[in-house]
Amino acid sequence: MSGYIYEIFGYRVNDESDVARSYAAKKVCPFLGTQCTKVLSRDRTIAGVCSVHQKKDKTPVICCPIRMYADDYAMLRRIANIAFRRDLPLFSGRLAVSEARKNNGAIAVFGHGWGGELRLPNRNGAGSYFVDWILARLDERGRLEDFTAIEVQTVDTTGSYRRAREEAIEHRQSIPDTLGLNWENVSKRILPQLIYKGQVLQREELCRTGLFFVCPSPVFARVLNRLGGKDNLPIFPMQPASINFVNYDYLREPTKDGCVLPLGIIEQHSTTVYKIQEAFSSVSLPNGNVYRDAIMKALYE
């Protein structure tokens, strides 16, 4: 397996601007405004890698969830507008109560440094109910009206990009390394979690839009392909049992150095958790006697 780093510390590897070099030198994530939290497993070196691409497929794939929060968490505002059909300001957790009274409504955000962790019950000793984000809409009196949930999924890498990382930081050059993409993990881990969490949210009286699953284009395509394609997942209006797939990715090709590539919603596909469960459980079986034929071939041909 061979792959390349596409973005490091927020900027394209071949971006030679002063701002790109500065973030890399300081090991700072431009989307958090603090030191990058992604590290190499062997010695805890700060990684800084936002996205990668494979040798045979030049499509950049976001591998760090923080990259999805560019432009001051614009993704959350876009999902809130879709879920609540209105443009309300976002505030961290409990702060939203007083702000809602000032602003004729507001959205309380819980997740990733916003609003603290919600105290949810454990399932058999494990926190299986947790989602990445909760957006809770408050009315003009600060009362909870409804809420929605968001899961964000990028892709994990395999192998190593240590040499490629060093070259990117020192010389702003992209060289191949032994990095790959862990697509198998997407199918094995993500889909069962979506089904379970979607069923939990369907039982919530104030969750009227279900679960939003936000991921970059290649993950979006892989997940839908694992489920038999979009044709296998009928579109339904948003409802408590919804799973809303949101393809969130690069909006355009790079134009000049010193600029972070903008992200936005490319596509949305809303279906139900029951249709996903049905598609995930249906297995495409091979023809009969495949084992017999393989044994015969190994023995006699």
C-alpha positions in Angstrom: 0.0 0.0 0.0 1.3 3.4 -0.9 -0.2 6.8 -0.2 0.6 10.5 0.1 -0.2 13.3 2.6 -2.5 15.9 1.0 -2.9 18.5 3.9 -0.7 19.0 6.9 -1.5 21.5 9.7 -4.5 22.7 7.7 -2.8 23.5 4.4 -1.9 21.6 1.3 1.5 19.9 1.4 2.8 21.9 -1.6 1.5 25.2 -0.1 4.8 27.2 0.4 3.2 30.3 1.9 4.4 31.8 5.1 1.2 31.1 6.9 1.3 27.4 6.0 4.9 27.1 7.1 4.1 28.9 10.3 1.4 26.6 11.4 3.6 23.6 10.6 6.6 25.0 12.5 4.4 25.7 15.6 2.6 22.4 15.3 -0.7 24.3 15.6 -4.1 23.3 14.2 -5.7 26.3 12.4 -9.1 24.9 13.0 -8.7 24.6 16.8 -6.3 27.5 17.3 -4.3 25.2 19.6 -1.7 22.5 19.3 -2.7 19.6 17.0 -4.1 16.7 19.0 -3.3 14.0 16.5 -0.1 12.1 17.4 2.0 9.2 16.0 1.5 6.1 18.1 5.1 5.1 18.5 6.6 8.2 20.1 3.6 10.6 20.4 5.1 13.0 17.8 2.5 15.6 16.8 1.3 14.4 13.4 -0.6 17.3 11.9 -2.0 15.3 9.0 -5.5 16.4 8.0 -6.0 14.4 4.7 -4.3 11.9 2.5 -4.7 10.2 -0.9 -3.7 6.9 -2.3 -1.2 6.4 -5.2 -3.8 5.0 -7.6 -6.6 7.3 -6.5 -5.7 11.0 -6.2 -9.0 11.9 -4.4 -8.1 13.5 -1.1 -9.7 11.8 1.9 -10.0 13.6 5.2 -8.5 11.5 8.0 -8.8 13.9 11.0 -12.3 14.7 12.3 -11.1 18.2 13.4 -10.6 19.1 9.7 -14.4 18.8 9.4 -14.8 21.7 11.8 -13.1 24.3 9.7 -14.4 27.9 9.5 -15.3 28.0 13.2 -17.4 24.9 13.2 -19.4 25.9 10.2 -20.6 22.3 9.8 -22.6 22.6 13.0 -24.3 25.7 11.8 -25.3 24.1 8.5 -26.7 21.0 10.2 -28.6 23.2 12.7 -30.2 25.1 9.8 -31.3 21.9 8.1 -32.6 20.3 11.3 -34.4 23.3 12.8 -35.2 25.2 9.6 -34.1 28.5 11.0 -30.8 30.4 11.6 -30.1 30.6 15.3 -26.9 31.4 17.1 -24.9 28.5 18.6 -23.7 28.6 22.2 -21.8 26.2 24.5 -24.1 24.2 26.7 -25.8 26.0 29.5 -24.7 29.4 28.2 -27.4 29.0 25.6 -30.2 29.4 28.1 -29.5 33.1 28.9 -28.5 33.8 25.3 -31.8 32.4 24.0 -33.7 34.9 26.1 -31.6 37.7 24.5 -31.6 36.5 20.9 -35.2 35.2 20.6 -34.0 31.6 20.7 -30.6 29.8 20.5 -29.0 26.5 20.0 -27.1 24.8 22.9 -24.2 22.7 21.7 -22.8 19.7 23.5 -19.6 18.0 22.2 -15.9 18.4 21.6 -15.2 21.1 24.1 -18.7 22.6 23.9 -21.0 22.4 26.9 -19.4 19.5 28.7 -20.3 15.8 28.5 -24.0 14.8 28.8 -24.6 12.4 31.6 -26.1 9.5 29.8 -26.7 6.0 31.3 -24.4 3.3 30.4 -25.5 0.3 28.4 -24.1 -2.9 30.0 -21.3 -0.9 31.5 -20.3 1.0 28.2 -21.3 4.4 26.9 -22.9 3.2 23.8 -25.4 6.0 23.6 -22.9 8.7 23.1 -22.8 10.7 19.8 -20.3 13.2 18.7 -22.6 16.2 18.9 -26.0 17.2 20.3 -27.6 20.4 19.1 -30.5 21.5 21.3 -32.9 24.3 20.2 -34.2 26.6 22.9 -37.1 29.0 22.5 -37.2 32.7 23.3 -37.7 31.8 27.0 -34.7 29.5 27.1 -36.9 26.3 27.2 -35.8 23.2 25.4 -38.0 22.7 22.2 -36.2 19.9 20.3 -32.8 18.5 19.6 -30.8 16.6 17.0 -27.7 14.4 17.1 -24.6 14.3 14.8 -22.0 11.6 14.2 -18.9 12.7 12.4 -16.8 10.0 10.6 -13.5 10.4 8.7 -11.3 7.5 7.8 -8.5 5.8 9.8 -5.1 5.3 8.2 -2.9 2.2 8.3 0.8 1.8 7.8 3.0 4.9 8.3 3.4 8.4 7.0 6.3 9.4 9.2 8.8 10.0 6.3 6.1 11.8 4.3 5.3 14.0 7.2 8.9 15.0 7.7 9.3 15.9 4.0 6.0 17.8 4.0 7.0 20.0 7.0 10.7 20.5 6.1 10.4 21.0 2.3 6.7 21.3 1.5 7.0 18.3 -0.8 4.7 15.2 -1.1 6.5 11.9 -1.2 4.9 8.4 -1.0 4.9 6.4 2.2 3.4 3.2 3.4 0.1 4.7 4.5 -3.2 3.1 3.5 -6.9 3.6 4.4 -8.9 1.4 6.7 -12.1 1.0 4.8 -13.0 -2.3 6.4 -13.4 -0.5 9.7 -16.1 1.8 8.2 -18.3 -1.2 7.4 -17.7 -3.2 10.5 -17.9 -0.5 13.1 -19.8 2.4 11.9 -23.0 0.9 10.4 -23.9 -1.2 13.5 -23.4 2.0 15.6 -25.6 4.1 13.3 -28.4 1.5 13.5 -28.2 1.2 17.3 -28.0 5.0 18.0 -30.7 5.7 15.4 -33.0 3.3 17.2 -32.3 5.0 20.6 -33.0 8.5 19.1 -36.2 7.3 17.5 -37.5 6.8 21.1 -36.8 10.4 22.1 -39.9 12.6 22.0 -37.9 15.8 21.4 -35.6 14.4 18.6 -37.7 15.0 15.5 -35.0 14.7 12.9 -33.1 11.6 14.0 -29.4 11.3 13.5 -27.1 13.2 11.1 -24.1 11.2 9.8 -21.5 13.6 8.4 -18.6 12.3 6.5 -16.3 13.2 3.5 -17.2 12.1 0.0 -15.2 8.8 -0.2 -16.6 7.6 3.2 -20.1 8.6 2.0 -19.7 6.6 -1.1 -18.2 3.5 0.7 -21.0 3.4 3.3 -23.8 3.7 0.8 -22.1 1.1 -1.4 -22.0 -1.3 1.5 -25.7 -0.8 1.9 -26.4 -1.5 -1.8 -26.4 2.0 -3.1 -28.8 4.9 -2.7 -31.4 3.1 -4.8 -31.5 0.6 -2.0 -32.2 3.3 0.6 -35.5 5.1 -0.2 -35.6 8.8 0.6 -38.0 9.7 3.5 -38.8 13.1 5.0 -36.9 13.8 8.2 -38.5 12.2 11.2 -37.5 10.7 14.6 -36.3 7.5 12.9 -34.2 9.3 10.3 -30.6 8.6 9.4 -29.5 11.7 7.5 -26.3 11.0 5.4 -24.4 14.2 4.8 -21.6 14.3 2.3 -19.3 17.1 3.6 -16.2 17.7 1.6 -14.0 20.1 -0.4 -16.0 22.6 -2.4 -13.4 23.4 -5.0 -9.9 22.8 -6.1 -7.0 24.8 -4.6 -6.7 28.3 -6.1 -3.7 29.9 -4.4 -1.2 29.3 -1.6 -2.0 30.6 1.9 -5.7 29.6 1.8 -7.4 26.7 3.6 -9.6 24.7 1.2 -13.2 25.4 2.1 -15.6 22.6 3.0 -19.4 22.4 2.5 -22.4 20.1 2.0 -22.1 18.3 -1.3 -25.1 16.0 -0.9 -27.7 14.9 1.7 -29.6 11.6 1.6 -32.2 11.0 4.3 -33.6 7.6 4.9 -34.7 5.6 8.0 -32.9 3.5 10.5 -35.1 0.6 9.5 -34.1 0.8 5.9 -30.5 0.8 6.9 -30.9 -2.2 9.1 -32.7 -4.0 6.4 -30.0 -3.2 3.8 -27.1 -4.0 6.2 -28.6 -7.4 7.1 -29.3 -8.5 3.5 -26.3 -10.4 2.3 -25.4 -11.0 -1.3 -24.5 -14.7 -1.4 -22.3 -16.4 -4.0 -23.5 -19.3 -6.1 -23.8 -22.7 -4.5 -20.8 -25.0 -4.1 -18.1 -22.3 -4.2 -16.1 -24.2 -1.5 -16.4 -27.5 -3.3 -15.3 -26.0 -6.6 -12.3 -24.3 -4.9 -11.3 -27.6 -3.3 -11.6 -29.5 -6.6 -9.5 -26.9 -8.3 -6.8 -27.0 -5.6 -6.7 -30.8 -5.7 -7.0 -31.7 -9.3 -6.0 -28.8 -11.5 
